[in-house]
Amino acid sequence: MAERPNFILFITDQQRADHLGCMGHPVLRTPNIDTLANAGTVWDRFYVASPVCMPNRASLMTCRMPSSHGVRCNGIPLDTRNVTFVELLRDAGYKTALIGKSHLQTFSGRPPALQRPPVPEGYHPPKAEAFRHDHDRYTVEAPDQARYDIPLPYYGFDHVELVTRHGDGCQGTYRQWLLDREPDALNLIGADNQLPHDYSCPQAVRTALPEELYSTSYIAERAGAWLDANANGDQPFFLMVSFPDPHHPFNPPGRYWDMYTPDDMPTPAAFDRDDWNPPPHVAGILRDRAEGRANLRAMGAIGTDAQEAREAQALTCGMISMIDDAVGRVRTHAGADRAVTMFTSDHGDHLGDHRMLFKGPGVYEEVTRVPFIWADPAQPDPLRTDTIGQTHDIGPTILDRARVAPAIGMQGQSLLRGGRDVAFVQYDHQSTASGLGHPPRIHTVRTRQHRLSLIDGVSWGELYDLDADPREFINLWDDPAHATTRAALIEVLARQEIAAVDHAPFPTAHA
């Protein structure tokens, strides 16, 4: 094996594991990503560290759990005191580049949902928080900037071409590129300017923006240009190609809109289960939609019906097919065929499973399990593995292959040396979950057979036997016949919590 190989990491936003041809989807065609799978290793049990964008992307970069790097939920910028695996590659002599979405800082422009606790009357106010930081300076990805002045290196990246937000309303350096090519582009984007269609699914938007101006095309073009300019020198490179799709709104442009039809999509099993008793935090989401209280324009999970679910699946498949074509174009450029190439996503989408769309706080397989493909030109034969891996293992695996030692305190492990027995997933959210009455904090362990979740502030939890109940409909938490299993998995969770306690900072002396 070459000691200093090149690397390309393709990452999508909100793509569940089963939405690839090579992962068994019955309709979706992804020949370019399947080519990677047929030449490399496919991980059939690959899980996120957190099933939301910012926490899991921070875990990818830092190789640490959200409770360690501090990005517990969306809305907390990744503090630059964290060391990223990209910094370690850069220090070892790698060129580093990011083309596309970062989302290590906030880009909505909205104030937080959480309110700071009030200071009791007559008390001297404390320092704002228990440790010193200045999140006000993390504004690189803030919205509506005329020009994006990105200080380099950016979390270890020497070159950054940024895409922020979602759908056809993406911003960042992409917006500058778009307006240079089509000065009237702002009159082509968004729901107010969309083309006619007959979809009823929330956030189905038939964008008037042509394919060649959509963010996926921009990312493919710019990634290819960077490879042509940088791949043929003596210096090795790491390139992250990060697509904001297939995250909602569901708006594949041009021919990708009707590439798949709702009639071809499977009806999620939950709509045929009259015996399903949703846990309270999921029941609250379904009740909000049924009673007209759901925010259909938001990012969090909403209830759905079977037709909306099939429509969301069809449009999602269109966006993924466009990404697959983009992956194919990038791989025609200089050096791509010789690079270790990976494909993954930051979390999944319910897409109608458990009668929901979007994500959280139901930490089901459809939002926690994502694709991961590792295609190394030095690998002699293709391989599929059902060993467990997680997002924060990607960085240590890259470092191991590059022969760069990880930093003290990185909690991921190299998948070149085997996988895990247990996936450990942490979920936090700012907003109150209607079925809980407070913001959810859910910690989960996933073994080869079971999933157990503990929820802060309530006396109940979730336990599923995934061999007998792979769709996670039958909660065994209170079943006396599974009390021993529940106790054993609570111990597994406790050990994962202990293992996730920081090993950094390292001792400075023997006190």
Rosetta blueprint (number, residue, H / E / L):
1 M L
2 A L
3 E L
4 R L
5 P L
6 N L
7 F E
8 I E
9 L E
10 F E
11 I E
12 T E
13 D E
14 Q L
15 Q L
16 R L
17 A L
18 D L
19 H L
20 L L
21 G H
22 C H
23 M H
24 G L
25 H L
26 P L
27 V L
28 L L
29 R L
30 T L
31 P H
32 N H
33 I H
34 D H
35 T H
36 L H
37 A H
38 N H
39 A H
40 G L
41 T E
42 V E
43 W E
44 D E
45 R E
46 F E
47 Y E
48 V L
49 A L
50 S L
51 P L
52 V L
53 C H
54 M H
55 P H
56 N H
57 R H
58 A H
59 S H
60 L H
61 M H
62 T H
63 C L
64 R L
65 M L
66 P H
67 S H
68 S H
69 H H
70 G L
71 V L
72 R L
73 C L
74 N L
75 G L
76 I L
77 P L
78 L L
79 D L
80 T L
81 R L
82 N L
83 V L
84 T L
85 F H
86 V H
87 E H
88 L H
89 L H
90 R H
91 D H
92 A L
93 G L
94 Y L
95 K E
96 T E
97 A E
98 L E
99 I E
100 G E
101 K E
102 S L
103 H L
104 L L
105 Q L
106 T L
107 F L
108 S L
109 G L
110 R L
111 P L
112 P L
113 A L
114 L L
115 Q L
116 R L
117 P L
118 P L
119 V L
120 P L
121 E L
122 G L
123 Y L
124 H L
125 P L
126 P L
127 K L
128 A L
129 E L
130 A L
131 F L
132 R L
133 H L
134 D L
135 H H
136 D H
137 R H
138 Y L
139 T L
140 V L
141 E L
142 A L
143 P L
144 D L
145 Q L
146 A L
147 R L
148 Y L
149 D L
150 I L
151 P L
152 L L
153 P L
154 Y E
155 Y L
156 G L
157 F E
158 D L
159 H E
160 V E
161 E E
162 L E
163 V E
164 T E
165 R L
166 H L
167 G H
168 D H
169 G H
170 C L
171 Q E
172 G E
173 T H
174 Y H
175 R H
176 Q H
177 W H
178 L H
179 L H
180 D H
181 R H
182 E L
183 P L
184 D L
185 A H
186 L H
187 N H
188 L L
189 I L
190 G L
191 A H
192 D H
193 N H
194 Q L
195 L L
196 P L
197 H L
198 D L
199 Y L
200 S L
201 C L
202 P L
203 Q L
204 A E
205 V L
206 R L
207 T L
208 A L
209 L L
210 P L
211 E H
212 E H
213 L H
214 Y L
215 S H
216 T H
217 S H
218 Y H
219 I H
220 A H
221 E H
222 R H
223 A H
224 G H
225 A H
226 W H
227 L H
228 D H
229 A H
230 N H
231 A L
232 N L
233 G L
234 D L
235 Q L
236 P L
237 F E
238 F E
239 L E
240 M E
241 V E
242 S E
243 F E
244 P E
245 D E
246 P E
247 H L
248 H L
249 P L
250 F E
251 N L
252 P L
253 P L
254 G H
255 R H
256 Y H
257 W L
258 D L
259 M L
260 Y L
261 T L
262 P H
263 D H
264 D H
265 M L
266 P L
267 T L
268 P L
269 A H
270 A H
271 F H
272 D H
273 R L
274 D L
275 D L
276 W L
277 N L
278 P L
279 P L
280 P H
281 H H
282 V H
283 A H
284 G H
285 I H
286 L H
287 R H
288 D H
289 R H
290 A H
291 E L
292 G L
293 R L
294 A L
295 N L
296 L L
297 R L
298 A L
299 M L
300 G E
301 A L
302 I E
303 G E
304 T L
305 D L
306 A H
307 Q H
308 E H
309 A H
310 R H
311 E H
312 A H
313 Q H
314 A H
315 L H
316 T H
317 C H
318 G H
319 M H
320 I H
321 S H
322 M H
323 I H
324 D H
325 D H
326 A H
327 V H
328 G H
329 R H
330 V H
331 R L
332 T L
333 H L
334 A L
335 G L
336 A H
337 D H
338 R H
339 A L
340 V E
341 T E
342 M E
343 F E
344 T E
345 S E
346 D L
347 H L
348 G L
349 D L
350 H L
351 L L
352 G L
353 D H
354 H H
355 R H
356 M E
357 L E
358 F L
359 K E
360 G L
361 P L
362 G L
363 V L
364 Y L
365 E H
366 E H
367 V H
368 T H
369 R E
370 V L
371 P L
372 F E
373 I E
374 W E
375 A E
376 D L
377 P L
378 A L
379 Q L
380 P L
381 D L
382 P L
383 L E
384 R E
385 T E
386 D E
387 T E
388 I E
389 G E
390 Q E
391 T H
392 H H
393 D H
394 I H
395 G H
396 P H
397 T H
398 I H
399 L H
400 D H
401 R H
402 A H
403 R L
404 V L
405 A L
406 P L
407 A L
408 I L
409 G L
410 M L
411 Q L
412 G L
413 Q L
414 S L
415 L H
416 L H
417 R H
418 G L
419 G L
420 R E
421 D L
422 V L
423 A E
424 F E
425 V E
426 Q E
427 Y E
428 D E
429 H L
430 Q L
431 S L
432 T L
433 A E
434 S L
435 G L
436 L L
437 G L
438 H E
439 P L
440 P L
441 R E
442 I E
443 H E
444 T E
445 V E
446 R E
447 T L
448 R L
449 Q L
450 H E
451 R E
452 L E
453 S E
454 L E
455 I E
456 D L
457 G L
458 V L
459 S L
460 W L
461 G E
462 E E
463 L E
464 Y E
465 D E
466 L L
467 D L
468 A L
469 D L
470 P L
471 R L
472 E L
473 F L
474 I L
475 N L
476 L L
477 W L
478 D L
479 D L
480 P H
481 A H
482 H H
483 A H
484 T H
485 T H
486 R H
487 A H
488 A H
489 L H
490 I H
491 E H
492 V H
493 L H
494 A H
495 R H
496 Q H
497 E H
498 I H
499 A H
500 A L
501 V L
502 D L
503 H L
504 A L
505 P L
506 F L
507 P L
508 T L
509 A L
510 H L
511 A L
